[in-house]
Amino acid sequence: MQCPHCGYTSENDFHFCPECGAPATSPKPPDEPVTGAQAYIRQDYDPCRDGHFPPGSVTPCPAPAWSGQPSAVPSEPRPSTTGVIVMAIVNMLCCGFGISMVLGLIALVFAIMAGSEVRADEARKKIGWARTINIVGLVFIVLQLLVIVLLIVGSIIWSDGGSWRGPGSFGGDFPLG
């Protein structure tokens, strides 16, 4: 196939010229098999669905026929889910009374769902839920740490016979007389 704009010649068919990028005037008929040089284009993919375009940089995409809903181009930047995902993983690893692990898993699911949400306001809502669940999980982790510290201090006091003496008082350890 030869590009009508720059004259580039290829033995494979193409929709866009590999040299100048201009569209080819004679596209391949749909009944012919796809060759290796031809791009694979999914009919169900809508690039506007992901919302990864800067505001105002693209025009609204038409709604894909398979989706059943209008395609939305975000008017505001997409919220980041990285911090919420990291906090959910920390909650899962610290296992505050076992409850924190479950809450971390739920928060992780909400954060992943927010990352694939079409609308930015829905993504913010799910990130808010994930953040709240992570905070509750952190409270359980702090409570677990407090209980562990109290158990350690209590076991030290209990092993000493229950009497706590200040520093420098030896009591009955060294009888002087």
C-alpha positions as CSV (number, residue, x, y, z in Angstrom):
1,M,0.0,0.0,0.0
2,Q,1.2,3.5,-0.8
3,C,0.5,6.7,1.2
4,P,-1.1,9.3,-1.1
5,H,0.4,12.2,1.0
6,C,4.1,11.3,1.4
7,G,4.5,8.4,-1.1
8,Y,5.7,5.9,1.6
9,T,5.2,2.3,0.3
10,S,4.6,-0.7,2.5
11,E,3.7,-4.3,1.6
12,N,1.2,-4.3,4.5
13,D,-2.1,-2.3,4.5
14,F,-2.5,0.5,7.0
15,H,-5.2,2.9,8.1
16,F,-2.6,5.7,8.9
17,C,0.7,6.2,7.3
18,P,3.6,5.0,9.5
19,E,5.8,7.9,8.1
20,C,3.5,11.0,8.1
21,G,0.5,9.8,10.1
22,A,-2.0,10.8,7.4
23,P,-5.1,8.6,7.0
24,A,-5.1,6.2,4.1
25,T,-7.7,6.9,1.5
26,S,-8.4,3.3,0.7
27,P,-9.2,1.4,3.9
28,K,-9.1,-2.4,3.9
29,P,-12.5,-4.0,3.4
30,P,-13.9,-5.5,6.6
31,D,-14.2,-9.1,5.2
32,E,-10.4,-9.4,4.6
33,P,-8.3,-10.8,7.4
34,V,-6.3,-8.5,9.7
35,T,-2.5,-8.4,8.9
36,G,0.2,-7.8,11.5
37,A,0.8,-4.1,10.5
38,Q,-2.8,-3.2,10.9
39,A,-3.9,-1.8,14.3
40,Y,-6.3,-3.7,16.5
41,I,-9.3,-1.6,17.3
42,R,-11.9,-2.7,19.8
43,Q,-15.4,-1.8,18.9
44,D,-16.4,-1.6,22.6
45,Y,-13.6,0.7,23.8
46,D,-14.4,4.3,24.5
47,P,-11.3,6.4,25.4
48,C,-13.4,9.1,27.0
49,R,-14.8,6.6,29.5
50,D,-11.6,6.5,31.6
51,G,-11.5,10.3,32.2
52,H,-7.8,10.6,31.9
53,F,-7.9,13.6,29.6
54,P,-7.1,17.1,31.0
55,P,-10.2,19.3,31.3
56,G,-11.0,21.0,28.1
57,S,-8.5,19.1,26.0
58,V,-11.0,16.9,24.2
59,T,-14.5,17.3,22.9
60,P,-17.2,15.0,24.3
61,C,-17.1,11.5,22.8
62,P,-20.3,10.1,21.5
63,A,-21.9,7.4,23.8
64,P,-20.9,3.9,22.7
65,A,-23.8,1.8,21.6
66,W,-22.9,-1.0,24.0
67,S,-22.8,1.1,27.2
68,G,-26.4,2.3,27.4
69,Q,-25.3,5.5,29.1
70,P,-24.0,8.8,28.0
71,S,-20.2,9.1,27.8
72,A,-18.9,11.8,30.2
73,V,-15.8,13.9,29.7
74,P,-14.7,15.0,33.1
75,S,-15.0,18.7,33.8
76,E,-12.7,18.5,36.8
77,P,-9.6,16.5,37.5
78,R,-9.9,12.9,38.6
79,P,-9.2,12.2,42.3
80,S,-6.2,10.1,43.1
81,T,-6.7,6.7,44.8
82,T,-3.1,6.0,45.6
83,G,-3.1,7.2,49.2
84,V,-6.3,5.4,50.0
85,I,-5.0,2.1,48.5
86,V,-1.8,2.4,50.5
87,M,-3.7,3.0,53.7
88,A,-6.0,0.1,53.0
89,I,-3.0,-2.2,52.6
90,V,-1.5,-0.9,55.9
91,N,-4.8,-1.6,57.6
92,M,-4.8,-5.2,56.2
93,L,-1.2,-5.8,57.3
94,C,-1.5,-4.4,60.8
95,C,-4.6,-6.5,61.6
96,G,-6.0,-4.4,64.6
97,F,-7.9,-7.1,66.5
98,G,-8.6,-8.8,63.1
99,I,-11.2,-6.1,62.4
100,S,-8.7,-3.8,60.8
101,M,-7.8,-6.4,58.2
102,V,-11.5,-6.8,57.1
103,L,-12.0,-3.0,57.0
104,G,-8.8,-2.6,55.0
105,L,-10.0,-5.1,52.5
106,I,-13.4,-3.3,52.2
107,A,-11.6,0.1,51.8
108,L,-9.3,-1.4,49.1
109,V,-12.4,-2.6,47.1
110,F,-13.9,0.9,47.4
111,A,-10.7,2.5,46.3
112,I,-10.3,0.2,43.3
113,M,-14.0,0.8,42.3
114,A,-13.3,4.6,42.6
115,G,-10.4,4.3,40.2
116,S,-12.5,2.8,37.5
117,E,-15.5,5.1,38.0
118,V,-16.8,7.1,35.1
119,R,-17.9,10.2,36.9
120,A,-15.6,12.2,39.1
121,D,-18.2,12.9,41.8
122,E,-19.0,9.2,42.2
123,A,-15.2,8.5,42.4
124,R,-14.9,11.1,45.2
125,K,-17.8,9.6,47.0
126,K,-16.3,6.1,47.0
127,I,-12.9,7.5,48.0
128,G,-14.6,9.2,50.9
129,W,-16.1,5.9,52.0
130,A,-12.7,4.2,51.7
131,R,-11.0,6.9,53.7
132,T,-13.6,6.7,56.5
133,I,-13.3,2.9,56.6
134,N,-9.5,3.3,56.8
135,I,-9.7,5.7,59.7
136,V,-11.9,3.3,61.6
137,G,-9.4,0.6,60.9
138,L,-6.6,2.8,62.2
139,V,-8.5,3.3,65.4
140,F,-8.6,-0.4,65.9
141,I,-4.8,-0.6,65.3
142,V,-4.2,2.1,67.9
143,L,-6.5,0.3,70.4
144,Q,-4.6,-2.9,69.7
145,L,-1.2,-1.1,70.4
146,L,-2.6,0.3,73.7
147,V,-3.8,-3.1,74.8
148,I,-0.4,-4.6,74.1
149,V,1.4,-1.9,76.0
150,L,-1.0,-2.2,78.9
151,L,-0.5,-6.0,78.9
152,I,3.3,-5.6,78.9
153,V,3.2,-3.0,81.8
154,G,0.7,-5.1,83.7
155,S,2.8,-8.3,83.4
156,I,5.9,-6.4,84.6
157,I,4.0,-5.1,87.7
158,W,2.4,-8.5,88.3
159,S,5.8,-10.3,88.1
160,D,7.2,-8.0,90.7
161,G,4.6,-9.1,93.2
162,G,2.3,-6.2,92.7
163,S,4.3,-3.7,94.7
164,W,5.7,-0.9,92.8
165,R,8.6,0.9,94.4
166,G,10.2,4.1,93.2
167,P,13.8,4.2,92.0
168,G,16.5,3.8,94.7
169,S,14.4,2.0,97.2
170,F,15.5,-1.6,97.6
171,G,13.1,-2.5,100.3
172,G,13.6,-6.1,101.5
173,D,16.1,-7.0,98.9
174,F,19.1,-6.0,101.0
175,P,18.5,-6.5,104.7
176,L,20.9,-4.3,106.7
177,G,20.5,-5.7,110.0
